[in-house]
Amino acid sequence: MFTEPVHSRADRRETTRVKVLTAAATLFRDRGFAATTVRGIAAEAGVSTGTVIAVGDKNTLLVKTFDTWIADLQQQHPPRSSDEPTLPTTDPGKRVAALVQPFIELFAGDQELARTYAAVLVSGNHEPAIFNELADELVREFEEILRDAGITQEHSKTAARVIYHSYLGILFSWAGTTSTVSSALDDVRSAVAAVTFVKGK
């Protein structure tokens, strides 16, 4: 009797949240972060400025926007299930680089916005999904690649985490430069080679 109205309110809140985030993403892309205002996001979403603020301030909306973009990319490349055959053992650096290339290209698509995103994260006032559940998914995929390359399960867990943090460092430092996507991928391959060399000794 009482659950339907509660569910309806929750559904409306989620619909509103998605509208605000979609509007913010559109304006961040089209106008840039600095030129986008809360009032503009509200107008684009067809809601009040108070509703936008309830979802988050500009920095929060930017972090949530990148979380959504990154999650969408990860969903396009689901982890291999345990009953699928093991892929041929090839250079793990190349496989890791191929896995993270879409994320690097996402940052390359708008480096000014990527730099702003990195600056917001460095401020320490926001906790993005990239450091939590999205990180765990990517680390698991790194582990699979390393195990396919012959690294033990015990070592692959540690190595995958080290590679992930190396990848983040490369991604955020690269976003602040004029380097190319290929140079970032070269750095990723070098990081994997260094970690797997040490683990293989």
C-alpha positions as a Markdown table, in Angstrom:
| # | Residue | x | y | z |
|---|---|---|---|---|
| 1 | Met | 0.0 | 0.0 | 0.0 |
| 2 | Phe | 2.8 | 2.4 | 0.9 |
| 3 | Thr | 5.5 | 1.0 | -1.3 |
| 4 | Glu | 4.2 | 2.3 | -4.7 |
| 5 | Pro | 4.4 | 6.0 | -3.8 |
| 6 | Val | 7.8 | 5.5 | -2.3 |
| 7 | His | 9.0 | 3.8 | -5.5 |
| 8 | Ser | 7.4 | 6.5 | -7.6 |
| 9 | Arg | 9.3 | 9.2 | -5.7 |
| 10 | Ala | 12.5 | 7.2 | -6.0 |
| 11 | Asp | 11.9 | 6.8 | -9.7 |
| 12 | Arg | 11.3 | 10.5 | -10.2 |
| 13 | Arg | 14.5 | 11.4 | -8.3 |
| 14 | Glu | 16.5 | 9.0 | -10.4 |
| 15 | Thr | 14.9 | 10.4 | -13.6 |
| 16 | Thr | 15.7 | 13.9 | -12.5 |
| 17 | Arg | 19.3 | 13.0 | -11.6 |
| 18 | Val | 19.8 | 11.5 | -15.0 |
| 19 | Lys | 18.4 | 14.6 | -16.7 |
| 20 | Val | 20.7 | 16.9 | -14.7 |
| 21 | Leu | 23.8 | 14.7 | -15.4 |
| 22 | Thr | 22.9 | 14.5 | -19.1 |
| 23 | Ala | 22.4 | 18.2 | -19.4 |
| 24 | Ala | 25.7 | 18.9 | -17.5 |
| 25 | Ala | 27.6 | 16.5 | -19.8 |
| 26 | Thr | 26.2 | 18.1 | -22.9 |
| 27 | Leu | 27.1 | 21.6 | -21.8 |
| 28 | Phe | 30.5 | 20.6 | -20.5 |
| 29 | Arg | 31.3 | 19.2 | -23.9 |
| 30 | Asp | 29.7 | 22.0 | -25.9 |
| 31 | Arg | 30.7 | 25.1 | -23.9 |
| 32 | Gly | 33.5 | 23.9 | -21.7 |
| 33 | Phe | 33.6 | 23.6 | -17.9 |
| 34 | Ala | 34.3 | 27.3 | -17.2 |
| 35 | Ala | 31.5 | 28.6 | -19.4 |
| 36 | Thr | 28.9 | 26.2 | -18.0 |
| 37 | Thr | 26.8 | 27.5 | -15.2 |
| 38 | Val | 24.4 | 25.8 | -12.8 |
| 39 | Arg | 21.6 | 28.1 | -14.2 |
| 40 | Gly | 22.5 | 26.9 | -17.7 |
| 41 | Ile | 22.4 | 23.2 | -16.6 |
| 42 | Ala | 19.0 | 23.8 | -15.0 |
| 43 | Ala | 17.7 | 25.4 | -18.2 |
| 44 | Glu | 19.1 | 22.5 | -20.4 |
| 45 | Ala | 17.5 | 19.9 | -18.0 |
| 46 | Gly | 14.3 | 21.8 | -17.6 |
| 47 | Val | 14.6 | 21.9 | -13.8 |
| 48 | Ser | 15.2 | 24.5 | -11.1 |
| 49 | Thr | 18.7 | 25.6 | -10.1 |
| 50 | Gly | 17.9 | 24.2 | -6.6 |
| 51 | Thr | 17.3 | 20.8 | -8.2 |
| 52 | Val | 20.6 | 20.9 | -9.9 |
| 53 | Ile | 22.4 | 21.8 | -6.7 |
| 54 | Ala | 20.6 | 18.9 | -5.0 |
| 55 | Val | 22.3 | 16.6 | -7.5 |
| 56 | Gly | 25.7 | 18.3 | -7.0 |
| 57 | Asp | 27.7 | 21.5 | -7.6 |
| 58 | Lys | 29.7 | 21.9 | -10.9 |
| 59 | Asn | 32.7 | 19.9 | -9.7 |
| 60 | Thr | 30.5 | 17.1 | -8.4 |
| 61 | Leu | 28.6 | 17.0 | -11.7 |
| 62 | Leu | 31.9 | 16.8 | -13.6 |
| 63 | Val | 33.1 | 13.9 | -11.5 |
| 64 | Lys | 29.8 | 12.1 | -11.9 |
| 65 | Thr | 29.9 | 12.8 | -15.7 |
| 66 | Phe | 33.3 | 11.2 | -16.1 |
| 67 | Asp | 32.2 | 8.3 | -13.8 |
| 68 | Thr | 29.3 | 7.7 | -16.2 |
| 69 | Trp | 31.5 | 7.9 | -19.3 |
| 70 | Ile | 34.1 | 5.6 | -17.9 |
| 71 | Ala | 31.5 | 3.1 | -16.7 |
| 72 | Asp | 29.9 | 3.1 | -20.2 |
| 73 | Leu | 33.3 | 2.3 | -21.7 |
| 74 | Gln | 33.9 | -0.6 | -19.3 |
| 75 | Gln | 30.5 | -2.0 | -20.0 |
| 76 | Gln | 31.4 | -2.2 | -23.7 |
| 77 | His | 34.3 | -4.6 | -22.7 |
| 78 | Pro | 32.9 | -7.0 | -20.1 |
| 79 | Pro | 35.4 | -9.2 | -18.3 |
| 80 | Arg | 35.9 | -12.7 | -19.7 |
| 81 | Ser | 33.8 | -15.3 | -17.8 |
| 82 | Ser | 35.6 | -18.2 | -16.1 |
| 83 | Asp | 34.3 | -20.8 | -18.6 |
| 84 | Glu | 35.7 | -18.9 | -21.7 |
| 85 | Pro | 38.9 | -20.3 | -23.2 |
| 86 | Thr | 42.1 | -18.6 | -22.2 |
| 87 | Leu | 43.4 | -16.2 | -24.8 |
| 88 | Pro | 46.7 | -16.9 | -26.5 |
| 89 | Thr | 49.6 | -15.8 | -24.3 |
| 90 | Thr | 50.8 | -12.6 | -25.9 |
| 91 | Asp | 52.7 | -9.5 | -24.7 |
| 92 | Pro | 50.7 | -8.4 | -21.6 |
| 93 | Gly | 51.8 | -4.8 | -22.2 |
| 94 | Lys | 50.0 | -4.8 | -25.6 |
| 95 | Arg | 46.9 | -6.3 | -24.1 |
| 96 | Val | 46.8 | -3.9 | -21.2 |
| 97 | Ala | 47.4 | -1.0 | -23.5 |
| 98 | Ala | 44.6 | -2.1 | -25.8 |
| 99 | Leu | 42.3 | -2.4 | -22.8 |
| 100 | Val | 42.9 | 1.1 | -21.5 |
| 101 | Gln | 43.2 | 2.8 | -24.9 |
| 102 | Pro | 39.4 | 3.8 | -25.0 |
| 103 | Phe | 39.8 | 5.5 | -21.6 |
| 104 | Ile | 42.9 | 7.4 | -22.8 |
| 105 | Glu | 41.0 | 8.4 | -26.0 |
| 106 | Leu | 38.1 | 9.6 | -23.8 |
| 107 | Phe | 40.5 | 12.0 | -22.1 |
| 108 | Ala | 42.1 | 13.0 | -25.4 |
| 109 | Gly | 38.7 | 13.9 | -26.8 |
| 110 | Asp | 38.6 | 17.0 | -24.6 |
| 111 | Gln | 41.9 | 17.5 | -22.9 |
| 112 | Glu | 40.8 | 20.8 | -21.3 |
| 113 | Leu | 37.9 | 19.1 | -19.7 |
| 114 | Ala | 40.1 | 16.2 | -18.7 |
| 115 | Arg | 42.6 | 18.6 | -17.0 |
| 116 | Thr | 39.8 | 20.2 | -15.1 |
| 117 | Tyr | 38.6 | 16.7 | -14.0 |
| 118 | Ala | 42.1 | 15.8 | -12.9 |
| 119 | Ala | 42.4 | 19.1 | -10.9 |
| 120 | Val | 39.0 | 18.4 | -9.2 |
| 121 | Leu | 40.2 | 15.0 | -8.1 |
| 122 | Val | 43.5 | 16.3 | -6.9 |
| 123 | Ser | 41.6 | 18.7 | -4.6 |
| 124 | Gly | 40.6 | 15.7 | -2.6 |
| 125 | Asn | 37.0 | 16.9 | -2.1 |
| 126 | His | 35.4 | 14.3 | -4.3 |
| 127 | Glu | 35.5 | 10.5 | -4.3 |
| 128 | Pro | 35.0 | 9.3 | -7.9 |
| 129 | Ala | 34.0 | 5.8 | -8.9 |
| 130 | Ile | 37.2 | 5.5 | -10.8 |
| 131 | Phe | 38.9 | 4.9 | -7.5 |
| 132 | Asn | 36.4 | 2.4 | -6.2 |
| 133 | Glu | 34.1 | 0.0 | -8.1 |
| 134 | Leu | 35.4 | 0.9 | -11.5 |
| 135 | Ala | 39.0 | 0.4 | -10.3 |
| 136 | Asp | 38.2 | -3.0 | -9.0 |
| 137 | Glu | 36.7 | -4.1 | -12.4 |
| 138 | Leu | 39.7 | -2.9 | -14.3 |
| 139 | Val | 42.2 | -4.5 | -11.8 |
| 140 | Arg | 40.4 | -7.8 | -12.2 |
| 141 | Glu | 40.9 | -7.6 | -16.0 |
| 142 | Phe | 44.5 | -6.8 | -15.5 |
| 143 | Glu | 44.9 | -9.9 | -13.3 |
| 144 | Glu | 43.4 | -12.1 | -16.1 |
| 145 | Ile | 45.8 | -10.7 | -18.6 |
| 146 | Leu | 48.8 | -11.3 | -16.3 |
| 147 | Arg | 47.7 | -14.9 | -15.5 |
| 148 | Asp | 47.3 | -15.6 | -19.2 |
| 149 | Ala | 50.9 | -14.4 | -19.5 |
| 150 | Gly | 52.0 | -17.1 | -17.0 |
| 151 | Ile | 52.3 | -14.9 | -13.8 |
| 152 | Thr | 51.1 | -16.7 | -10.7 |
| 153 | Gln | 47.8 | -15.8 | -9.2 |
| 154 | Glu | 49.4 | -14.5 | -6.0 |
| 155 | His | 51.8 | -12.2 | -8.0 |
| 156 | Ser | 49.2 | -11.2 | -10.5 |
| 157 | Lys | 47.0 | -9.6 | -7.8 |
| 158 | Thr | 49.8 | -7.3 | -6.6 |
| 159 | Ala | 51.1 | -6.6 | -10.1 |
| 160 | Ala | 47.6 | -5.7 | -11.4 |
| 161 | Arg | 47.2 | -3.2 | -8.6 |
| 162 | Val | 50.6 | -1.7 | -9.3 |
| 163 | Ile | 49.8 | -1.5 | -13.0 |
| 164 | Tyr | 46.5 | 0.2 | -12.3 |
| 165 | His | 48.1 | 2.9 | -10.2 |
| 166 | Ser | 50.8 | 3.4 | -12.9 |
| 167 | Tyr | 48.0 | 3.7 | -15.5 |
| 168 | Leu | 46.2 | 6.4 | -13.4 |
| 169 | Gly | 49.5 | 8.3 | -12.9 |
| 170 | Ile | 50.1 | 8.1 | -16.7 |
| 171 | Leu | 46.6 | 9.2 | -17.5 |
| 172 | Phe | 46.4 | 12.2 | -15.2 |
| 173 | Ser | 50.0 | 13.4 | -15.9 |
| 174 | Trp | 49.4 | 13.0 | -19.6 |
| 175 | Ala | 46.2 | 15.0 | -19.4 |
| 176 | Gly | 48.2 | 18.0 | -18.4 |
| 177 | Thr | 50.5 | 17.8 | -21.4 |
| 178 | Thr | 50.3 | 18.0 | -25.1 |
| 179 | Ser | 51.5 | 14.4 | -25.6 |
| 180 | Thr | 49.7 | 12.0 | -28.0 |
| 181 | Val | 47.6 | 9.0 | -27.2 |
| 182 | Ser | 50.3 | 6.8 | -28.7 |
| 183 | Ser | 52.9 | 8.2 | -26.2 |
| 184 | Ala | 50.6 | 7.5 | -23.3 |
| 185 | Leu | 50.1 | 3.9 | -24.5 |
| 186 | Asp | 53.8 | 3.5 | -24.9 |
| 187 | Asp | 54.1 | 4.5 | -21.2 |
| 188 | Val | 51.5 | 2.0 | -20.2 |
| 189 | Arg | 53.3 | -0.8 | -22.1 |
| 190 | Ser | 56.6 | 0.2 | -20.4 |
| 191 | Ala | 54.9 | 0.1 | -17.0 |
| 192 | Val | 53.6 | -3.3 | -17.6 |
| 193 | Ala | 56.9 | -4.5 | -18.9 |
| 194 | Ala | 58.7 | -3.2 | -15.8 |
| 195 | Val | 56.2 | -4.9 | -13.4 |
| 196 | Thr | 56.1 | -8.2 | -15.2 |
| 197 | Phe | 59.9 | -8.3 | -15.4 |
| 198 | Val | 60.3 | -7.8 | -11.7 |
| 199 | Lys | 57.6 | -10.4 | -10.9 |
| 200 | Gly | 59.2 | -12.8 | -13.3 |
| 201 | Lys | 62.6 | -12.7 | -11.6 |
